[in-house]
């Protein structure tokens, strides 16, 4: 069956995009098409030098300590940089509730049994942001905050706060493309993005445009 036909979609440098829709509506498939994880009969016109950084819900740390996983065995990591990222992901204070020294605690804990799902997601995101360099052109986030509430009226972590920080961090030079897919209700955050695309049973459209992706 035909999944994509006559799609004309241009994403410009520095654009911030939200893909919105329920589970199973096609958001993840579209991101995999965009990043080449699913091949097409006709190629997408993406510069061959483009480098993607991709988050999806299957990502996990291995059996090393959380500290070693975060810093990839780096001899002299920038603790200041990582702490700042963890604070902005509202994770530093949560970890600090478990111990007197967060770094020592991270050295004794593994990924599997030490964290909630929302904390695991944010720790992976912290590692991605820490190691993201200027060569990364496109950051793609697939349900990166599904373990968090959509929005809470406290200083605790929620999807809107976390996504807002990630976009600001990744797009601070206004050059990197950021693509976010979520089924969550994050209207307050979406209003600041460049573009919003809505999915429903693989029907895909942008308000005011004629771009469509639909199942035939």
C-alpha positions in Angstrom: 0.0 0.0 0.0 1.0 3.6 -0.5 2.1 5.3 2.7 3.6 8.5 1.3 2.8 10.2 -2.0 3.6 13.6 -3.4 4.8 15.1 -0.2 6.4 18.5 -0.4 7.8 19.6 2.9 10.8 21.9 3.5 12.4 22.2 7.0 14.8 25.1 7.3 17.8 25.5 9.4 16.9 26.6 13.0 13.3 25.5 12.7 11.6 24.0 15.7 8.8 21.5 14.9 6.2 19.6 17.0 4.6 16.5 15.6 1.3 16.0 17.5 -1.0 13.0 17.5 -2.2 9.9 19.4 -0.2 6.7 19.9 0.0 4.8 16.6 -0.9 7.8 14.4 2.4 7.8 12.5 4.7 10.3 14.3 7.5 7.9 15.0 7.3 6.4 11.5 7.6 9.9 10.0 10.7 10.7 12.1 12.2 7.4 11.0 11.6 8.3 7.4 13.1 11.7 8.0 16.3 10.3 9.6 16.7 7.4 7.2 15.8 4.6 9.6 13.1 3.6 7.2 14.0 3.6 3.5 11.8 5.1 0.8 11.6 4.2 -2.9 12.4 7.8 -3.6 15.0 9.4 -1.4 14.3 12.4 0.8 16.4 15.4 -0.2 18.7 15.7 2.9 22.2 17.0 2.5 24.6 14.1 2.8 26.6 15.8 5.6 23.5 16.2 7.9 24.1 14.6 11.3 21.1 13.5 13.4 20.8 12.9 17.2 17.8 10.7 17.8 16.0 9.9 21.1 13.3 7.3 21.3 11.7 5.3 24.1 13.9 2.2 23.5 17.1 3.9 24.6 18.6 2.7 27.9 21.9 2.7 29.7 23.9 -0.5 30.0 25.3 -2.2 33.1 27.9 0.4 34.1 27.3 2.9 36.8 25.1 5.9 36.1 28.2 8.1 36.5 30.2 6.2 33.9 27.3 6.0 31.5 26.8 9.8 31.7 30.5 10.6 31.1 31.5 7.7 28.9 34.6 7.0 31.0 35.8 10.6 30.5 38.8 11.1 32.9 38.1 14.7 33.7 34.4 15.4 32.9 32.9 18.8 33.3 30.8 18.3 36.5 29.7 21.9 36.3 28.3 21.5 32.8 26.5 18.3 33.7 25.1 19.7 37.0 23.7 22.7 35.1 21.9 20.4 32.6 20.6 18.1 35.4 19.3 21.2 37.3 17.4 22.5 34.2 16.0 19.0 33.6 14.7 19.2 37.2 16.6 16.1 38.0 19.5 17.3 40.2 17.2 18.1 43.2 15.4 14.8 42.8 18.7 12.9 43.0 19.9 15.0 45.8 16.9 13.8 47.9 18.6 10.3 47.9 22.0 11.2 49.1 24.5 13.8 50.3 26.7 13.7 47.2 25.0 13.2 43.9 28.2 12.2 42.0 29.1 9.5 44.5 25.5 8.2 44.4 25.6 8.0 40.6 28.8 6.0 40.9 27.1 3.3 43.0 23.8 3.0 41.0 22.9 1.3 37.8 20.2 2.3 35.3 17.8 -0.6 35.8 16.6 -0.3 39.4 17.5 3.1 40.6 15.2 5.5 38.8 11.6 6.1 37.8 10.7 6.1 34.1 10.6 9.9 34.0 14.0 10.1 35.7 15.5 7.5 33.2 14.3 9.6 30.3 15.8 12.8 31.7 19.1 11.1 32.5 19.4 9.9 28.9 18.5 13.4 27.7 21.1 14.9 30.0 23.8 12.7 28.4 22.6 13.6 24.9 22.8 17.3 25.7 26.1 17.1 27.4 27.7 15.4 24.4 25.9 17.2 21.7 28.4 19.2 19.6 28.3 21.7 16.8 28.3 18.9 14.2 24.8 17.8 15.1 22.4 19.5 12.7 19.1 17.9 13.7 17.9 16.8 17.2 14.9 14.4 16.9 12.9 13.6 20.1 10.3 10.8 19.9 8.1 10.8 23.1 11.0 12.0 25.2 8.8 13.1 28.1 6.1 10.4 28.2 7.1 9.5 31.7 6.2 12.9 33.0 2.9 14.8 33.6 1.9 17.2 30.8 2.0 20.2 33.1 2.1 20.8 36.8 1.8 24.1 38.7 4.9 23.5 40.8 8.6 23.6 40.3 8.7 19.9 39.7 9.4 18.4 36.3 6.7 18.3 33.7 6.7 17.7 29.9 6.4 21.4 29.0 9.3 22.6 31.2 11.6 19.8 30.0 10.9 20.3 26.3 11.2 24.1 26.6 14.6 23.7 28.1 15.8 21.2 25.6 14.7 23.3 22.7 16.4 26.4 24.1 19.6 24.5 24.8 19.7 22.8 21.4 18.7 25.8 19.4 20.5 28.6 21.2 22.5 29.5 18.1 19.2 29.4 16.0 20.8 27.0 13.5 20.0 23.5 14.7 16.7 21.9 13.7 14.7 20.4 16.5 11.9 17.9 15.8 9.6 16.7 18.7 6.9 14.1 18.5 4.5 13.6 21.4 0.9 12.5 22.2 0.9 14.7 25.3 -1.2 17.9 25.7 1.6 20.6 25.7 -0.3 23.5 24.1 1.5 26.1 26.2 4.9 24.9 25.0 3.8 24.3 21.4 2.8 28.0 21.0 6.4 29.0 21.0 7.5 26.6 18.2 8.0 27.5 14.6 5.7 24.8 13.2 3.1 22.3 14.3 2.1 19.2 12.4 -0.9 17.0 13.4 -1.2 13.3 12.8 -4.3 11.2 12.8 -4.2 7.7 11.3 -1.2 8.8 9.2 -3.0 11.8 7.9 -0.5 14.6 8.1 -1.1 18.3 7.6 0.2 21.7 8.5 -2.3 24.4 9.2 -2.5 26.7 6.2 -0.4 24.5 3.9 -1.3 21.7 1.6 1.3 19.1 2.7 -0.4 15.7 3.3 0.7 12.3 4.2 -2.0 9.7 4.3 -2.7 6.0 4.3 -4.3 4.9 1.0 
